[in-house]
Amino acid sequence: MTTTPDPTNSLINPPQHGALAVCYLRVSTREQAHKGGTDEGFSIPAQRDAVHRKAEQLGATIIEEFVDAGASAKSADRPDLMRMVKYVKQHKVAYCIVHKIDRLARNRADDVTIHLALQQAGVLLVSATENIDETPSGMLLHGIMSTIAEFYSRNLATEVAKGMTQKAINGGTNGKAPIGYRNIRLRDDQGRENRTIELDPDRAPLIEWAFKAYASGNWTVSQLHDELTSRGLTTLPTPKRPAKPLAVSSVHRLLTNPYYKGDVVYRGTRYKGNHPALVPAEVWYQVQAVLTAHKSAAEATQIHDHYLKGTIHCGQCGSRLIVSNAKNRHGKVYCYFVCAGRHSKRTTCTRQAILIEDVERLIEAPWV
């Protein structure tokens, strides 16, 4: 007597013995990818062993491996995942083996998209640790596991944000401290790790000097940048990036950062920090006032236009001549060309302001 196999307990149209397979491996963070000082950490080799055991059970041979190290499954934009989808469309492959469904995707939309792409290529998705196949019960379990993975990812993000908010409220620093400080790890007498912040002995004095110098009103951000570079201020080196001088935009950004007066900012809210303040609050606020004044002066200069603007230069120092309007006590406005070098104190130029009408007359003289 012949019995009909129960389709809920076997693959629908399973590939024949000796089929070809690909496998996809992933870890979420770069720390996981290099844990233990190895190129692959601990997770990738463990996943590889599991998928190879599964391939043996299926009687399949893995012909290509795709690995995304330090890539989040919250986004389908992962280099090797995209390469795998393209590969299975171009090669006859029976199986795509993953360690767990959450290695493939952590939201339902991406899971459906990726699974559909595999189905259209005639590839069967197989989990090495979960009973996932194309049977009705297997598809049901696939949907449940994918939904659980999405819940885990969203809940984890919420819990992380909650923890970071509480850390900021308590005065802690989230992430890397700005230049002038160092992130350090200490252990108490019970062996518990405490991540905290200390002043960088090499860079903190330079940052402190920069704030005090700029607060005097005698420096522009560009001049300050040049001076800090000449004094040797550089970024902190990392294993992959050597130390390098700051950009002008970085100098401007640090001058506006309230972290240096002892505050931490998280999601737009400012809290009193536990780290040592590098500059007094009054100095920091003076710097903000100077920045605002310089910005207003720059904007005021920009609104004064003239057909010669940007084409003539100071005969003494070579700087551009900029337009400046002056009003006397009777309200009459006089328009001048002013040496930009003297105006910003970048040079020692002593050239006096010249009435625009005099400049026009001098320009026009040779042609009259």
C-alpha positions in Angstrom: 0.0 0.0 0.0 1.4 3.4 -1.0 1.0 6.4 1.2 1.1 10.0 0.1 3.6 12.2 2.0 2.2 15.0 4.1 3.1 18.2 2.3 3.2 20.1 5.6 6.2 18.0 6.8 8.4 18.3 3.6 9.6 20.9 1.1 7.3 21.6 -1.8 9.2 20.6 -4.9 12.5 20.2 -3.1 15.7 20.5 -5.1 17.4 17.3 -6.0 20.4 15.9 -4.1 23.6 17.6 -5.2 22.0 21.0 -5.6 23.9 24.3 -5.4 23.5 26.8 -2.6 24.7 30.2 -1.5 24.9 31.4 2.1 24.5 34.9 3.7 26.2 35.8 6.9 26.0 39.1 8.9 26.9 40.9 12.1 25.3 44.2 13.1 28.3 46.2 14.5 32.0 46.7 13.6 32.8 45.7 17.2 31.2 42.3 16.5 33.0 42.0 13.2 36.5 42.3 14.9 35.8 40.9 18.3 38.7 38.9 19.8 41.2 40.7 17.6 40.3 38.6 14.5 39.2 39.7 11.1 35.8 38.1 11.5 35.2 38.1 15.2 33.4 35.2 16.7 29.9 35.4 15.2 30.7 35.0 11.5 32.7 31.7 11.9 29.9 30.3 14.1 27.3 31.2 11.5 29.4 29.7 8.8 29.7 26.4 10.6 25.9 26.3 11.1 25.0 27.0 7.5 27.6 24.4 6.2 26.1 21.8 8.5 22.6 22.7 7.1 23.9 22.4 3.6 25.2 18.9 4.4 21.8 17.9 5.7 20.2 19.2 2.5 22.8 17.4 0.3 23.8 20.7 -1.2 27.1 22.4 -2.0 27.7 26.0 -1.0 29.4 27.6 -4.0 29.3 31.3 -2.9 29.4 33.1 0.4 28.2 36.6 1.1 29.2 38.5 4.2 28.1 41.9 5.5 30.3 42.7 8.6 29.1 45.6 10.7 25.9 46.2 8.7 22.5 46.7 10.3 19.6 44.5 9.0 17.2 47.5 9.5 18.2 48.6 6.0 18.2 46.4 2.9 21.0 48.5 1.5 23.8 46.1 2.4 26.6 45.6 -0.3 26.8 41.8 -0.1 23.1 41.3 0.3 22.6 43.2 -2.9 25.4 41.3 -4.6 23.8 38.0 -3.5 20.4 38.9 -4.9 22.1 39.8 -8.2 24.1 36.6 -8.1 21.2 34.2 -7.7 19.4 35.9 -10.6 22.4 35.1 -12.9 23.3 31.6 -11.6 21.2 28.5 -11.1 21.1 28.1 -7.4 18.7 26.0 -5.4 19.1 27.3 -1.8 20.0 30.5 0.1 21.0 29.4 3.6 21.1 31.9 6.5 21.8 31.2 10.2 18.6 32.9 11.3 15.9 34.9 9.6 16.9 38.1 11.5 20.3 37.9 9.7 18.5 38.6 6.5 16.1 41.4 7.6 14.6 43.0 10.7 11.5 44.6 9.2 8.6 42.9 7.4 8.9 45.2 4.3 12.5 44.3 3.6 11.9 40.6 4.4 9.1 40.4 1.9 11.1 42.2 -0.8 14.2 40.0 -0.3 12.2 36.8 -0.1 10.2 37.7 -3.2 13.5 38.3 -5.1 14.7 34.9 -4.1 11.5 33.2 -5.1 11.5 34.9 -8.5 15.0 33.5 -9.0 13.8 30.0 -8.1 15.8 30.0 -4.8 14.6 28.4 -1.6 15.3 30.3 1.6 16.5 28.0 4.4 17.3 28.9 8.0 20.0 26.8 9.7 18.4 27.1 13.1 14.7 27.6 12.3 12.2 25.3 10.6 11.7 27.7 7.7 10.6 26.3 4.3 8.0 26.8 1.6 5.3 24.7 3.2 2.2 26.5 4.7 3.5 25.9 8.2 7.0 26.9 7.3 5.8 30.2 5.7 3.7 30.9 8.8 6.7 30.4 11.0 8.7 32.6 8.6 6.2 35.4 9.0 6.1 35.1 12.8 9.9 35.1 13.1 10.2 38.1 10.8 7.6 40.0 12.8 9.4 39.1 16.0 12.7 40.3 14.5 11.1 43.6 13.6 9.7 44.0 17.1 13.1 43.2 18.6 14.8 45.8 16.4 12.3 48.6 17.1 12.1 47.8 20.8 15.9 47.7 21.1 16.1 51.1 19.4 13.6 52.5 21.8 15.4 51.2 24.8 18.7 52.5 23.6 17.3 56.0 23.1 15.7 55.8 26.5 19.0 54.9 28.1 20.9 57.6 26.2 18.3 60.2 27.3 18.7 59.1 30.9 22.5 59.2 30.6 22.3 62.8 29.4 19.9 63.8 32.2 22.5 62.4 34.6 25.2 64.5 33.0 26.9 61.7 31.0 28.4 62.0 27.6 26.8 60.0 24.8 29.3 59.0 22.1 32.7 60.5 21.4 33.7 63.6 23.4 34.7 66.7 21.3 38.4 67.6 20.7 40.0 68.7 23.9 38.6 65.8 25.8 39.2 62.1 25.9 36.9 59.1 26.5 38.4 56.8 29.1 37.4 53.6 30.9 38.1 53.1 34.6 37.3 50.3 37.0 36.3 50.6 40.6 37.5 48.5 43.4 34.8 45.9 42.6 36.0 45.6 39.0 33.0 47.4 37.5 33.8 49.4 34.4 33.0 53.2 34.4 33.2 55.1 31.1 34.0 58.7 31.8 35.6 61.9 30.3 38.9 63.6 31.1 40.7 66.6 29.6 43.2 65.9 26.9 46.5 67.3 28.3 47.8 68.0 24.8 44.8 69.6 23.2 42.8 71.1 26.0 45.2 74.1 26.6 44.9 75.0 22.9 41.1 74.9 22.9 41.0 77.0 26.0 43.4 79.5 24.4 41.2 79.6 21.3 38.1 80.5 23.2 39.8 83.3 25.2 41.5 84.7 22.0 38.3 84.8 20.0 36.4 86.3 22.9 38.7 89.3 22.7 37.2 90.2 19.3 40.6 90.5 17.7 40.5 87.3 15.7 38.5 85.9 12.8 37.7 82.2 12.7 40.0 81.8 9.7 42.9 83.5 11.6 42.2 81.4 14.7 42.3 78.3 12.5 45.7 79.2 11.1 47.1 80.0 14.5 45.8 76.7 16.0 47.3 74.8 13.1 50.7 76.5 13.6 50.6 75.6 17.3 50.1 72.0 16.4 46.4 71.3 17.1 45.3 68.1 15.4 42.5 65.6 15.7 42.9 62.5 17.9 44.4 59.6 15.8 42.6 56.3 15.5 43.8 52.9 14.3 42.5 53.7 10.8 42.9 57.5 10.6 46.0 59.5 11.5 45.9 62.8 13.3 45.3 65.8 11.0 44.8 69.5 11.4 41.2 70.8 11.9 39.2 72.3 9.1 38.0 75.9 9.4 34.4 74.7 9.8 35.5 72.4 12.7 37.0 75.4 14.5 33.8 77.4 14.0 31.8 74.4 15.2 33.8 73.9 18.4 33.4 77.6 19.3 29.6 77.1 19.3 29.6 73.9 21.3 28.2 74.3 24.8 30.0 71.1 25.9 33.1 73.3 26.6 31.3 75.3 29.3 30.1 72.1 31.0 26.8 71.2 29.2 25.7 68.1 27.3 23.1 68.3 24.5 21.0 65.4 23.5 18.1 65.6 21.1 18.0 69.4 21.3 17.8 69.5 25.1 20.7 70.9 27.2 21.7 69.3 30.5 24.4 70.0 33.1 27.3 67.6 32.3 29.6 65.7 34.7 32.7 66.4 32.6 35.0 69.3 33.6 34.3 72.6 31.9 37.1 73.8 29.7 36.2 77.5 29.6 34.1 79.7 32.1 30.5 80.2 31.0 31.1 84.0 30.7 33.9 83.4 28.2 31.7 81.0 26.1 28.9 83.5 26.0 31.3 86.3 25.0 32.5 84.1 22.1 28.9 83.6 20.9 28.4 87.4 21.0 31.5 87.9 18.9 30.4 85.2 16.4 27.0 86.9 16.1 28.6 90.3 15.6 31.0 89.0 12.9 28.1 87.3 11.2 26.0 90.5 11.2 29.0 92.4 9.8 29.5 89.9 7.1 25.8 89.9 6.2 25.8 93.7 6.2 28.8 93.8 3.8 27.0 91.3 1.5 24.0 93.6 0.9 26.1 96.5 -0.4 26.6 95.8 -4.1 28.5 97.7 -6.8 29.6 96.8 -10.3 33.3 97.1 -9.3 32.9 94.9 -6.3 35.2 91.8 -6.4 37.4 93.2 -9.2 39.6 95.8 -7.5 42.3 95.3 -4.9 44.2 97.3 -2.3 47.4 98.8 -3.8 49.2 98.4 -0.5 48.5 94.8 0.7 46.7 93.3 -2.3 43.5 92.4 -0.4 40.1 92.9 -2.1 38.3 96.2 -1.6 34.9 95.7 -0.1 31.9 98.0 0.0 31.1 99.8 3.2 28.4 102.4 3.9 28.7 105.0 6.6 26.0 107.4 7.9 26.8 110.8 9.5 24.8 112.3 12.3 22.5 114.0 9.9 21.6 110.7 8.2 23.5 111.2 5.0 25.1 108.0 3.7 28.6 107.8 2.3 29.7 104.8 0.3 33.3 103.7 0.5 35.6 101.0 -0.7 37.5 99.5 2.2 40.5 97.2 2.3 39.3 93.8 3.4 42.7 93.0 4.9 42.6 96.0 7.2 38.9 95.6 7.9 39.3 92.0 9.2 42.8 92.7 10.7 44.3 89.9 8.6 47.1 92.3 7.5 48.9 95.3 8.8 47.5 97.5 6.0 47.0 101.2 6.8 45.1 102.1 3.6 42.2 104.5 4.4 38.7 104.0 3.1 38.1 105.6 -0.3 34.8 107.1 -1.5 33.3 105.0 -4.2 32.8 108.0 -6.5 36.6 108.7 -6.2 37.4 105.1 -7.2 35.0 105.3 -10.1 36.6 108.5 -11.3 40.1 106.9 -11.1 38.9 103.8 -13.0 37.2 105.9 -15.7 40.1 108.5 -16.1 42.2 106.5 -18.7 39.1 106.0 -20.9 37.8 109.6 -20.9 
